[in-house]
Protein backbone atom coordinates (compact mmCIF):
# COMPACT_ATOMS: atom_id res chain seq x y z
CA UNK A 1 0.00 0.00 0.00
CA UNK A 2 2.89 2.37 0.68
CA UNK A 3 4.16 1.88 -2.85
CA UNK A 4 0.75 2.72 -4.29
CA UNK A 5 0.55 5.86 -2.18
CA UNK A 6 4.05 6.88 -3.27
CA UNK A 7 3.16 6.40 -6.94
CA UNK A 8 -0.02 8.43 -6.46
CA UNK A 9 1.94 11.28 -4.85
CA UNK A 10 4.48 11.21 -7.70
CA UNK A 11 1.57 11.53 -10.13
CA UNK A 12 0.21 14.54 -8.22
CA UNK A 13 -2.83 12.72 -6.85
CA UNK A 14 -4.33 13.62 -3.49
CA UNK A 15 -6.79 10.76 -3.10
CA UNK A 16 -6.86 7.02 -3.63
CA UNK A 17 -10.06 5.12 -4.34
CA UNK A 18 -10.79 1.43 -4.38
CA UNK A 19 -13.63 -1.00 -4.40
CA UNK A 20 -14.02 -4.46 -2.93
CA UNK A 21 -16.67 -7.08 -2.42
CA UNK A 22 -18.59 -6.59 0.82
CA UNK A 23 -18.47 -10.36 1.41
CA UNK A 24 -14.72 -10.02 2.00
CA UNK A 25 -14.99 -8.44 5.43
CA UNK A 26 -11.26 -8.94 6.01
CA UNK A 27 -10.53 -6.69 3.01
CA UNK A 28 -12.78 -3.94 4.32
CA UNK A 29 -11.14 -4.17 7.76
CA UNK A 30 -7.66 -4.13 6.23
CA UNK A 31 -8.41 -1.01 4.19
CA UNK A 32 -10.02 0.75 7.15
CA UNK A 33 -6.89 -0.04 9.16
CA UNK A 34 -4.83 1.59 6.39
CA UNK A 35 -6.86 4.81 6.72
CA UNK A 36 -9.50 4.29 4.03
CA UNK A 37 -13.04 5.52 4.62
CA UNK A 38 -16.16 3.78 3.42
CA UNK A 39 -17.82 6.03 0.85
CA UNK A 40 -20.80 3.95 -0.17
CA UNK A 41 -22.13 0.45 -0.74
CA UNK A 42 -24.11 -0.69 -3.78
CA UNK A 43 -25.86 -3.96 -4.56
CA UNK A 44 -24.15 -5.92 -7.32
CA UNK A 45 -25.03 -9.41 -8.57
CA UNK A 46 -26.50 -10.76 -5.31
CA UNK A 47 -23.72 -9.12 -3.30
CA UNK A 48 -22.46 -5.70 -2.33
CA UNK A 49 -19.74 -3.54 -3.81
CA UNK A 50 -17.97 -1.42 -1.21
CA UNK A 51 -16.39 1.85 -2.39
CA UNK A 52 -13.63 3.33 -0.24
CA UNK A 53 -11.22 6.27 -0.44
CA UNK A 54 -8.25 7.80 1.33
CA UNK A 55 -6.83 11.33 1.19
CA UNK A 56 -3.06 11.40 0.88
CA UNK A 57 -0.64 14.24 1.54
CA UNK A 58 1.11 15.70 -1.48
C-alpha positions in Angstrom: 0.0 0.0 0.0 2.9 2.4 0.7 4.2 1.9 -2.9 0.8 2.7 -4.3 0.5 5.9 -2.2 4.0 6.9 -3.3 3.2 6.4 -6.9 0.0 8.4 -6.5 1.9 11.3 -4.9 4.5 11.2 -7.7 1.6 11.5 -10.1 0.2 14.5 -8.2 -2.8 12.7 -6.9 -4.3 13.6 -3.5 -6.8 10.8 -3.1 -6.9 7.0 -3.6 -10.1 5.1 -4.3 -10.8 1.4 -4.4 -13.6 -1.0 -4.4 -14.0 -4.5 -2.9 -16.7 -7.1 -2.4 -18.6 -6.6 0.8 -18.5 -10.4 1.4 -14.7 -10.0 2.0 -15.0 -8.4 5.4 -11.3 -8.9 6.0 -10.5 -6.7 3.0 -12.8 -3.9 4.3 -11.1 -4.2 7.8 -7.7 -4.1 6.2 -8.4 -1.0 4.2 -10.0 0.7 7.1 -6.9 0.0 9.2 -4.8 1.6 6.4 -6.9 4.8 6.7 -9.5 4.3 4.0 -13.0 5.5 4.6 -16.2 3.8 3.4 -17.8 6.0 0.8 -20.8 3.9 -0.2 -22.1 0.4 -0.7 -24.1 -0.7 -3.8 -25.9 -4.0 -4.6 -24.1 -5.9 -7.3 -25.0 -9.4 -8.6 -26.5 -10.8 -5.3 -23.7 -9.1 -3.3 -22.5 -5.7 -2.3 -19.7 -3.5 -3.8 -18.0 -1.4 -1.2 -16.4 1.8 -2.4 -13.6 3.3 -0.2 -11.2 6.3 -0.4 -8.2 7.8 1.3 -6.8 11.3 1.2 -3.1 11.4 0.9 -0.6 14.2 1.5 1.1 15.7 -1.5 
